[in-house]
Amino acid sequence: MILEYKGINIFYSDDGKGDTIVLLHGFLENSTMWLPFISSFSEKNRVICIDLLGHGKTDSLGYIHSMELMATCVEAVLNHLKIKQATFIGHSMGGYVALAFAENYPDKVNGLCLMNSTAQDDSSERKANRSRAILAVKQNHKTFIRLAVSNLFGLKNRTLFSKEITHTIDQALQTPLQGIIAALEGMKIRPDRQSVFKSAKFKKMIIVSKNDPVLEYNSLINEAKNYSAKLVEFPDGHMSHIENESDFSFNILHFVEKT
């Protein structure tokens, strides 16, 4: 389905009935990443999947897609659907957007799961890496995408999940150049939201992967403790929904039932 908002189209899907779950994809992903889970998640819940700005079938809106701007688009969809409260599951960048949403609309959040994501802002090194990534994207965005997606998986899983990696790359290659750069710029400038997550009264969960090549394992373990968040640990890489699919699904459903 399409929502017209500020002169652009925002794509979303709406399945099932019951308490609402909002699924937010990560960088270079889109709402199709959630397709394997919609059937089981929507048995007892209403499941909303949204293509974030510049990803999937949603248009870009300017040259910097801040996490706050993306959160206002999420709010526009929920307001259009007359959804007053939801539990949010955000993968990587989707977690940053969910935190921005929680800061601006705290009464609309029943629970929030940071899935291979963090409430911390980028370190100086990470910001420099994003700036280098922007240059690489401008030079050859297809090569950047192929390398970036493969590197999200644990080393042994790059062979084990070769078919899934190919599919993920095919989806990522549909992301327009403007959307890629705008998201990198937006992630680079996002503020630290540890205090937002720590003080929140809604239920919290963090999914951590021991061999995540993007996020530091021990740092996320400390985050979970500091935020009084439920901690779920997986042994693999950044793509828990693929590398640990069944365990991921079980833990999300359990979390949603308890919120």
C-alpha positions as protocol buffer text, in pm:
chain_id: "A"
residue {
  index: 1
  type: MET
  ca { x: 0 y: 0 z: 0 }
}
residue {
  index: 2
  type: ILE
  ca { x: 107 y: 357 z: -65 }
}
residue {
  index: 3
  type: LEU
  ca { x: 72 y: 667 z: 153 }
}
residue {
  index: 4
  type: GLU
  ca { x: 130 y: 1006 z: -6 }
}
residue {
  index: 5
  type: TYR
  ca { x: 327 y: 1221 z: 237 }
}
residue {
  index: 6
  type: LYS
  ca { x: 505 y: 1553 z: 177 }
}
residue {
  index: 7
  type: GLY
  ca { x: 493 y: 1496 z: -197 }
}
residue {
  index: 8
  type: ILE
  ca { x: 645 y: 1147 z: -188 }
}
residue {
  index: 9
  type: ASN
  ca { x: 514 y: 790 z: -171 }
}
residue {
  index: 10
  type: ILE
  ca { x: 572 y: 579 z: 140 }
}
residue {
  index: 11
  type: PHE
  ca { x: 519 y: 207 z: 90 }
}
residue {
  index: 12
  type: TYR
  ca { x: 388 y: -15 z: 369 }
}
residue {
  index: 13
  type: SER
  ca { x: 211 y: -346 z: 423 }
}
residue {
  index: 14
  type: ASP
  ca { x: -62 y: -424 z: 675 }
}
residue {
  index: 15
  type: ASP
  ca { x: -141 y: -783 z: 776 }
}
residue {
  index: 16
  type: GLY
  ca { x: -343 y: -950 z: 1052 }
}
residue {
  index: 17
  type: LYS
  ca { x: -541 y: -823 z: 1347 }
}
residue {
  index: 18
  type: GLY
  ca { x: -464 y: -768 z: 1712 }
}
residue {
  index: 19
  type: ASP
  ca { x: -189 y: -578 z: 1892 }
}
residue {
  index: 20
  type: THR
  ca { x: 34 y: -397 z: 1645 }
}
residue {
  index: 21
  type: ILE
  ca { x: 393 y: -489 z: 1561 }
}
residue {
  index: 22
  type: VAL
  ca { x: 593 y: -244 z: 1349 }
}
residue {
  index: 23
  type: LEU
  ca { x: 889 y: -400 z: 1166 }
}
residue {
  index: 24
  type: LEU
  ca { x: 1162 y: -159 z: 1053 }
}
residue {
  index: 25
  type: HIS
  ca { x: 1434 y: -282 z: 817 }
}
residue {
  index: 26
  type: GLY
  ca { x: 1800 y: -181 z: 814 }
}
residue {
  index: 27
  type: PHE
  ca { x: 2029 y: 4 z: 574 }
}
residue {
  index: 28
  type: LEU
  ca { x: 2021 y: -133 z: 215 }
}
residue {
  index: 29
  type: GLU
  ca { x: 1725 y: -352 z: 311 }
}
residue {
  index: 30
  type: ASN
  ca { x: 1352 y: -305 z: 262 }
}
residue {
  index: 31
  type: SER
  ca { x: 1028 y: -443 z: 399 }
}
residue {
  index: 32
  type: THR
  ca { x: 1062 y: -766 z: 200 }
}
residue {
  index: 33
  type: MET
  ca { x: 1320 y: -884 z: 457 }
}
residue {
  index: 34
  type: TRP
  ca { x: 1025 y: -957 z: 688 }
}
residue {
  index: 35
  type: LEU
  ca { x: 829 y: -1174 z: 443 }
}
residue {
  index: 36
  type: PRO
  ca { x: 934 y: -1508 z: 603 }
}
residue {
  index: 37
  type: PHE
  ca { x: 786 y: -1391 z: 935 }
}
residue {
  index: 38
  type: ILE
  ca { x: 463 y: -1214 z: 844 }
}
residue {
  index: 39
  type: SER
  ca { x: 254 y: -1531 z: 839 }
}
residue {
  index: 40
  type: SER
  ca { x: 347 y: -1640 z: 1193 }
}
residue {
  index: 41
  type: PHE
  ca { x: 365 y: -1288 z: 1337 }
}
residue {
  index: 42
  type: SER
  ca { x: 22 y: -1196 z: 1201 }
}
residue {
  index: 43
  type: GLU
  ca { x: -161 y: -1499 z: 1342 }
}
residue {
  index: 44
  type: LYS
  ca { x: -239 y: -1305 z: 1660 }
}
residue {
  index: 45
  type: ASN
  ca { x: -109 y: -957 z: 1577 }
}
residue {
  index: 46
  type: ARG
  ca { x: -142 y: -676 z: 1328 }
}
residue {
  index: 47
  type: VAL
  ca { x: 190 y: -650 z: 1147 }
}
residue {
  index: 48
  type: ILE
  ca { x: 300 y: -328 z: 978 }
}
residue {
  index: 49
  type: CYS
  ca { x: 610 y: -328 z: 757 }
}
residue {
  index: 50
  type: ILE
  ca { x: 736 y: 4 z: 621 }
}
residue {
  index: 51
  type: ASP
  ca { x: 989 y: 87 z: 353 }
}
residue {
  index: 52
  type: LEU
  ca { x: 1200 y: 361 z: 511 }
}
residue {
  index: 53
  type: LEU
  ca { x: 1298 y: 671 z: 315 }
}
residue {
  index: 54
  type: GLY
  ca { x: 1499 y: 600 z: 2 }
}
residue {
  index: 55
  type: HIS
  ca { x: 1461 y: 224 z: 40 }
}
residue {
  index: 56
  type: GLY
  ca { x: 1234 y: -28 z: -127 }
}
residue {
  index: 57
  type: LYS
  ca { x: 934 y: 144 z: -287 }
}
residue {
  index: 58
  type: THR
  ca { x: 953 y: 457 z: -71 }
}
residue {
  index: 59
  type: ASP
  ca { x: 1089 y: 771 z: -232 }
}
residue {
  index: 60
  type: SER
  ca { x: 1372 y: 986 z: -104 }
}
residue {
  index: 61
  type: LEU
  ca { x: 1296 y: 1313 z: 74 }
}
residue {
  index: 62
  type: GLY
  ca { x: 1595 y: 1544 z: 43 }
}
residue {
  index: 63
  type: TYR
  ca { x: 1966 y: 1467 z: 67 }
}
residue {
  index: 64
  type: ILE
  ca { x: 1992 y: 1369 z: 434 }
}
residue {
  index: 65
  type: HIS
  ca { x: 1753 y: 1114 z: 578 }
}
residue {
  index: 66
  type: SER
  ca { x: 1794 y: 1173 z: 949 }
}
residue {
  index: 67
  type: MET
  ca { x: 1659 y: 911 z: 1185 }
}
residue {
  index: 68
  type: GLU
  ca { x: 1412 y: 1173 z: 1309 }
}
residue {
  index: 69
  type: LEU
  ca { x: 1285 y: 1236 z: 955 }
}
residue {
  index: 70
  type: MET
  ca { x: 1242 y: 865 z: 898 }
}
residue {
  index: 71
  type: ALA
  ca { x: 1055 y: 841 z: 1232 }
}
residue {
  index: 72
  type: THR
  ca { x: 809 y: 1112 z: 1122 }
}
residue {
  index: 73
  type: CYS
  ca { x: 733 y: 902 z: 814 }
}
residue {
  index: 74
  type: VAL
  ca { x: 668 y: 599 z: 1034 }
}
residue {
  index: 75
  type: GLU
  ca { x: 438 y: 814 z: 1246 }
}
residue {
  index: 76
  type: ALA
  ca { x: 257 y: 932 z: 932 }
}
residue {
  index: 77
  type: VAL
  ca { x: 181 y: 571 z: 836 }
}
residue {
  index: 78
  type: LEU
  ca { x: 60 y: 478 z: 1185 }
}
residue {
  index: 79
  type: ASN
  ca { x: -150 y: 793 z: 1207 }
}
residue {
  index: 80
  type: HIS
  ca { x: -301 y: 714 z: 866 }
}
residue {
  index: 81
  type: LEU
  ca { x: -389 y: 364 z: 992 }
}
residue {
  index: 82
  type: LYS
  ca { x: -522 y: 507 z: 1321 }
}
residue {
  index: 83
  type: ILE
  ca { x: -277 y: 295 z: 1523 }
}
residue {
  index: 84
  type: LYS
  ca { x: -227 y: 444 z: 1867 }
}
residue {
  index: 85
  type: GLN
  ca { x: 32 y: 205 z: 2012 }
}
residue {
  index: 86
  type: ALA
  ca { x: 271 y: -56 z: 1878 }
}
residue {
  index: 87
  type: THR
  ca { x: 568 y: -276 z: 1957 }
}
residue {
  index: 88
  type: PHE
  ca { x: 868 y: -189 z: 1740 }
}
residue {
  index: 89
  type: ILE
  ca { x: 1130 y: -429 z: 1606 }
}
residue {
  index: 90
  type: GLY
  ca { x: 1415 y: -243 z: 1438 }
}
residue {
  index: 91
  type: HIS
  ca { x: 1705 y: -409 z: 1257 }
}
residue {
  index: 92
  type: SER
  ca { x: 2027 y: -206 z: 1262 }
}
residue {
  index: 93
  type: MET
  ca { x: 1929 y: 132 z: 1108 }
}
residue {
  index: 94
  type: GLY
  ca { x: 1567 y: 40 z: 1178 }
}
residue {
  index: 95
  type: GLY
  ca { x: 1659 y: 34 z: 1547 }
}
residue {
  index: 96
  type: TYR
  ca { x: 1796 y: 387 z: 1521 }
}
residue {
  index: 97
  type: VAL
  ca { x: 1467 y: 497 z: 1363 }
}
residue {
  index: 98
  type: ALA
  ca { x: 1265 y: 318 z: 1632 }
}
residue {
  index: 99
  type: LEU
  ca { x: 1464 y: 500 z: 1902 }
}
residue {
  index: 100
  type: ALA
  ca { x: 1400 y: 835 z: 1733 }
}
residue {
  index: 101
  type: PHE
  ca { x: 1031 y: 744 z: 1720 }
}
residue {
  index: 102
  type: ALA
  ca { x: 1035 y: 650 z: 2090 }
}
residue {
  index: 103
  type: GLU
  ca { x: 1194 y: 982 z: 2181 }
}
residue {
  index: 104
  type: ASN
  ca { x: 936 y: 1184 z: 1989 }
}
residue {
  index: 105
  type: TYR
  ca { x: 628 y: 967 z: 2049 }
}
residue {
  index: 106
  type: PRO
  ca { x: 693 y: 776 z: 2375 }
}
residue {
  index: 107
  type: ASP
  ca { x: 324 y: 715 z: 2448 }
}
residue {
  index: 108
  type: LYS
  ca { x: 288 y: 524 z: 2123 }
}
residue {
  index: 109
  type: VAL
  ca { x: 549 y: 261 z: 2210 }
}
residue {
  index: 110
  type: ASN
  ca { x: 453 y: -59 z: 2396 }
}
residue {
  index: 111
  type: GLY
  ca { x: 790 y: -220 z: 2348 }
}
residue {
  index: 112
  type: LEU
  ca { x: 1109 y: -182 z: 2147 }
}
residue {
  index: 113
  type: CYS
  ca { x: 1357 y: -442 z: 2029 }
}
residue {
  index: 114
  type: LEU
  ca { x: 1697 y: -332 z: 1908 }
}
residue {
  index: 115
  type: MET
  ca { x: 1789 y: -610 z: 1668 }
}
residue {
  index: 116
  type: ASN
  ca { x: 2163 y: -596 z: 1597 }
}
residue {
  index: 117
  type: SER
  ca { x: 2138 y: -227 z: 1674 }
}
residue {
  index: 118
  type: THR
  ca { x: 2246 y: 22 z: 1941 }
}
residue {
  index: 119
  type: ALA
  ca { x: 2132 y: 333 z: 2124 }
}
residue {
  index: 120
  type: GLN
  ca { x: 2483 y: 477 z: 2104 }
}
residue {
  index: 121
  type: ASP
  ca { x: 2582 y: 734 z: 1846 }
}
residue {
  index: 122
  type: ASP
  ca { x: 2864 y: 678 z: 1599 }
}
residue {
  index: 123
  type: SER
  ca { x: 3218 y: 696 z: 1728 }
}
residue {
  index: 124
  type: SER
  ca { x: 3461 y: 929 z: 1548 }
}
residue {
  index: 125
  type: GLU
  ca { x: 3604 y: 625 z: 1369 }
}
residue {
  index: 126
  type: ARG
  ca { x: 3259 y: 508 z: 1264 }
}
residue {
  index: 127
  type: LYS
  ca { x: 3169 y: 853 z: 1131 }
}
residue {
  index: 128
  type: ALA
  ca { x: 3490 y: 854 z: 927 }
}
residue {
  index: 129
  type: ASN
  ca { x: 3399 y: 510 z: 792 }
}
residue {
  index: 130
  type: ARG
  ca { x: 3059 y: 638 z: 683 }
}
residue {
  index: 131
  type: SER
  ca { x: 3222 y: 933 z: 505 }
}
residue {
  index: 132
  type: ARG
  ca { x: 3451 y: 689 z: 323 }
}
residue {
  index: 133
  type: ALA
  ca { x: 3150 y: 475 z: 240 }
}
residue {
  index: 134
  type: ILE
  ca { x: 2976 y: 776 z: 82 }
}
residue {
  index: 135
  type: LEU
  ca { x: 3279 y: 831 z: -143 }
}
residue {
  index: 136
  type: ALA
  ca { x: 3282 y: 461 z: -236 }
}
residue {
  index: 137
  type: VAL
  ca { x: 2911 y: 471 z: -316 }
}
residue {
  index: 138
  type: LYS
  ca { x: 2958 y: 770 z: -545 }
}
residue {
  index: 139
  type: GLN
  ca { x: 3236 y: 589 z: -730 }
}
residue {
  index: 140
  type: ASN
  ca { x: 3061 y: 254 z: -772 }
}
residue {
  index: 141
  type: HIS
  ca { x: 2752 y: 188 z: -564 }
}
residue {
  index: 142
  type: LYS
  ca { x: 2699 y: -165 z: -701 }
}
residue {
  index: 143
  type: THR
  ca { x: 3042 y: -282 z: -586 }
}
residue {
  index: 144
  type: PHE
  ca { x: 2986 y: -111 z: -250 }
}
residue {
  index: 145
  type: ILE
  ca { x: 2652 y: -290 z: -204 }
}
residue {
  index: 146
  type: ARG
  ca { x: 2789 y: -635 z: -291 }
}
residue {
  index: 147
  type: LEU
  ca { x: 3077 y: -602 z: -45 }
}
residue {
  index: 148
  type: ALA
  ca { x: 2871 y: -435 z: 227 }
}
residue {
  index: 149
  type: VAL
  ca { x: 2599 y: -700 z: 230 }
}
residue {
  index: 150
  type: SER
  ca { x: 2836 y: -998 z: 224 }
}
residue {
  index: 151
  type: ASN
  ca { x: 3036 y: -852 z: 513 }
}
residue {
  index: 152
  type: LEU
  ca { x: 2727 y: -843 z: 734 }
}
residue {
  index: 153
  type: PHE
  ca { x: 2729 y: -1222 z: 766 }
}
residue {
  index: 154
  type: GLY
  ca { x: 2952 y: -1434 z: 984 }
}
residue {
  index: 155
  type: LEU
  ca { x: 3248 y: -1573 z: 789 }
}
residue {
  index: 156
  type: LYS
  ca { x: 3129 y: -1935 z: 775 }
}
residue {
  index: 157
  type: ASN
  ca { x: 2776 y: -1823 z: 686 }
}
residue {
  index: 158
  type: ARG
  ca { x: 2888 y: -1651 z: 367 }
}
residue {
  index: 159
  type: THR
  ca { x: 2898 y: -1997 z: 213 }
}
residue {
  index: 160
  type: LEU
  ca { x: 2615 y: -2154 z: 412 }
}
residue {
  index: 161
  type: PHE
  ca { x: 2371 y: -1875 z: 321 }
}
residue {
  index: 162
  type: SER
  ca { x: 2504 y: -1795 z: -26 }
}
residue {
  index: 163
  type: LYS
  ca { x: 2155 y: -1810 z: -181 }
}
residue {
  index: 164
  type: GLU
  ca { x: 2011 y: -1576 z: 83 }
}
residue {
  index: 165
  type: ILE
  ca { x: 2307 y: -1340 z: 42 }
}
residue {
  index: 166
  type: THR
  ca { x: 2249 y: -1326 z: -333 }
}
residue {
  index: 167
  type: HIS
  ca { x: 1882 y: -1243 z: -275 }
}
residue {
  index: 168
  type: THR
  ca { x: 1971 y: -976 z: -17 }
}
residue {
  index: 169
  type: ILE
  ca { x: 2218 y: -819 z: -258 }
}
residue {
  index: 170
  type: ASP
  ca { x: 1957 y: -821 z: -537 }
}
residue {
  index: 171
  type: GLN
  ca { x: 1717 y: -635 z: -309 }
}
residue {
  index: 172
  type: ALA
  ca { x: 1988 y: -392 z: -198 }
}
residue {
  index: 173
  type: LEU
  ca { x: 2083 y: -314 z: -560 }
}
residue {
  index: 174
  type: GLN
  ca { x: 1735 y: -170 z: -605 }
}
residue {
  index: 175
  type: THR
  ca { x: 1816 y: 103 z: -351 }
}
residue {
  index: 176
  type: PRO
  ca { x: 1870 y: 430 z: -539 }
}
residue {
  index: 177
  type: LEU
  ca { x: 2199 y: 615 z: -505 }
}
residue {
  index: 178
  type: GLN
  ca { x: 2031 y: 910 z: -334 }
}
residue {
  index: 179
  type: GLY
  ca { x: 1868 y: 679 z: -79 }
}
residue {
  index: 180
  type: ILE
  ca { x: 2201 y: 514 z: 6 }
}
residue {
  index: 181
  type: ILE
  ca { x: 2388 y: 839 z: 56 }
}
residue {
  index: 182
  type: ALA
  ca { x: 2103 y: 1009 z: 244 }
}
residue {
  index: 183
  type: ALA
  ca { x: 2083 y: 717 z: 488 }
}
residue {
  index: 184
  type: LEU
  ca { x: 2459 y: 714 z: 547 }
}
residue {
  index: 185
  type: GLU
  ca { x: 2451 y: 1088 z: 614 }
}
residue {
  index: 186
  type: GLY
  ca { x: 2155 y: 1042 z: 849 }
}
residue {
  index: 187
  type: MET
  ca { x: 2316 y: 762 z: 1048 }
}
residue {
  index: 188
  type: LYS
  ca { x: 2639 y: 960 z: 1076 }
}
residue {
  index: 189
  type: ILE
  ca { x: 2469 y: 1256 z: 1247 }
}
residue {
  index: 190
  type: ARG
  ca { x: 2230 y: 1065 z: 1471 }
}
residue {
  index: 191
  type: PRO
  ca { x: 2255 y: 1157 z: 1841 }
}
residue {
  index: 192
  type: ASP
  ca { x: 2325 y: 925 z: 2131 }
}
residue {
  index: 193
  type: ARG
  ca { x: 1992 y: 795 z: 2262 }
}
residue {
  index: 194
  type: GLN
  ca { x: 2110 y: 583 z: 2553 }
}
residue {
  index: 195
  type: SER
  ca { x: 1927 y: 804 z: 2802 }
}
residue {
  index: 196
  type: VAL
  ca { x: 1607 y: 772 z: 2598 }
}
residue {
  index: 197
  type: PHE
  ca { x: 1622 y: 395 z: 2600 }
}
residue {
  index: 198
  type: LYS
  ca { x: 1735 y: 368 z: 2961 }
}
residue {
  index: 199
  type: SER
  ca { x: 1457 y: 587 z: 3103 }
}
residue {
  index: 200
  type: ALA
  ca { x: 1182 y: 443 z: 2883 }
}
residue {
  index: 201
  type: LYS
  ca { x: 896 y: 270 z: 3063 }
}
residue {
  index: 202
  type: PHE
  ca { x: 808 y: 37 z: 2777 }
}
residue {
  index: 203
  type: LYS
  ca { x: 945 y: -316 z: 2752 }
}
residue {
  index: 204
  type: LYS
  ca { x: 1291 y: -345 z: 2597 }
}
residue {
  index: 205
  type: MET
  ca { x: 1491 y: -618 z: 2428 }
}
residue {
  index: 206
  type: ILE
  ca { x: 1832 y: -623 z: 2259 }
}
residue {
  index: 207
  type: ILE
  ca { x: 1935 y: -894 z: 2015 }
}
residue {
  index: 208
  type: VAL
  ca { x: 2313 y: -935 z: 2012 }
}
residue {
  index: 209
  type: SER
  ca { x: 2524 y: -1153 z: 1784 }
}
residue {
  index: 210
  type: LYS
  ca { x: 2861 y: -1270 z: 1911 }
}
residue {
  index: 211
  type: ASN
  ca { x: 3031 y: -1240 z: 1572 }
}
residue {
  index: 212
  type: ASP
  ca { x: 2853 y: -929 z: 1451 }
}
residue {
  index: 213
  type: PRO
  ca { x: 3106 y: -753 z: 1223 }
}
residue {
  index: 214
  type: VAL
  ca { x: 2930 y: -418 z: 1261 }
}
residue {
  index: 215
  type: LEU
  ca { x: 2866 y: -382 z: 1635 }
}
residue {
  index: 216
  type: GLU
  ca { x: 3091 y: -454 z: 1932 }
}
residue {
  index: 217
  type: TYR
  ca { x: 2959 y: -752 z: 2126 }
}
residue {
  index: 218
  type: ASN
  ca { x: 3069 y: -656 z: 2479 }
}
residue {
  index: 219
  type: SER
  ca { x: 2945 y: -301 z: 2434 }
}
residue {
  index: 220
  type: LEU
  ca { x: 2596 y: -427 z: 2349 }
}
residue {
  index: 221
  type: ILE
  ca { x: 2601 y: -666 z: 2645 }
}
residue {
  index: 222
  type: ASN
  ca { x: 2669 y: -367 z: 2870 }
}
residue {
  index: 223
  type: GLU
  ca { x: 2394 y: -170 z: 2700 }
}
residue {
  index: 224
  type: ALA
  ca { x: 2140 y: -441 z: 2777 }
}
residue {
  index: 225
  type: LYS
  ca { x: 2243 y: -442 z: 3144 }
}
residue {
  index: 226
  type: ASN
  ca { x: 2238 y: -65 z: 3171 }
}
residue {
  index: 227
  type: TYR
  ca { x: 1896 y: -36 z: 3011 }
}
residue {
  index: 228
  type: SER
  ca { x: 1739 y: -324 z: 3206 }
}
residue {
  index: 229
  type: ALA
  ca { x: 1657 y: -477 z: 2869 }
}
residue {
  index: 230
  type: LYS
  ca { x: 1600 y: -844 z: 2797 }
}
residue {
  index: 231
  type: LEU
  ca { x: 1912 y: -980 z: 2629 }
}
residue {
  index: 232
  type: VAL
  ca { x: 1899 y: -1237 z: 2349 }
}
residue {
  index: 233
  type: GLU
  ca { x: 2233 y: -1368 z: 2223 }
}
residue {
  index: 234
  type: PHE
  ca { x: 2302 y: -1540 z: 1893 }
}
residue {
  index: 235
  type: PRO
  ca { x: 2635 y: -1690 z: 1780 }
}
residue {
  index: 236
  type: ASP
  ca { x: 2656 y: -1547 z: 1429 }
}
residue {
  index: 237
  type: GLY
  ca { x: 2669 y: -1217 z: 1238 }
}
residue {
  index: 238
  type: HIS
  ca { x: 2464 y: -902 z: 1182 }
}
residue {
  index: 239
  type: MET
  ca { x: 2177 y: -1072 z: 997 }
}
residue {
  index: 240
  type: SER
  ca { x: 1996 y: -1255 z: 1276 }
}
residue {
  index: 241
  type: HIS
  ca { x: 1673 y: -1290 z: 1077 }
}
residue {
  index: 242
  type: ILE
  ca { x: 1863 y: -1506 z: 825 }
}
residue {
  index: 243
  type: GLU
  ca { x: 2149 y: -1661 z: 1022 }
}
residue {
  index: 244
  type: ASN
  ca { x: 1930 y: -1752 z: 1322 }
}
residue {
  index: 245
  type: GLU
  ca { x: 1585 y: -1745 z: 1165 }
}
residue {
  index: 246
  type: SER
  ca { x: 1388 y: -1986 z: 1386 }
}
residue {
  index: 247
  type: ASP
  ca { x: 1537 y: -1863 z: 1715 }
}
residue {
  index: 248
  type: PHE
  ca { x: 1484 y: -1504 z: 1605 }
}
residue {
  index: 249
  type: SER
  ca { x: 1117 y: -1570 z: 1527 }
}
residue {
  index: 250
  type: PHE
  ca { x: 1062 y: -1747 z: 1860 }
}
residue {
  index: 251
  type: ASN
  ca { x: 1216 y: -1465 z: 2062 }
}
residue {
  index: 252
  type: ILE
  ca { x: 1025 y: -1191 z: 1879 }
}
residue {
  index: 253
  type: LEU
  ca { x: 692 y: -1366 z: 1931 }
}
residue {
  index: 254
  type: HIS
  ca { x: 771 y: -1423 z: 2298 }
}
residue {
  index: 255
  type: PHE
  ca { x: 868 y: -1057 z: 2340 }
}
residue {
  index: 256
  type: VAL
  ca { x: 552 y: -934 z: 2168 }
}
residue {
  index: 257
  type: GLU
  ca { x: 330 y: -1160 z: 2380 }
}
residue {
  index: 258
  type: LYS
  ca { x: 483 y: -1019 z: 2698 }
}
residue {
  index: 259
  type: THR
  ca { x: 452 y: -650 z: 2604 }
}
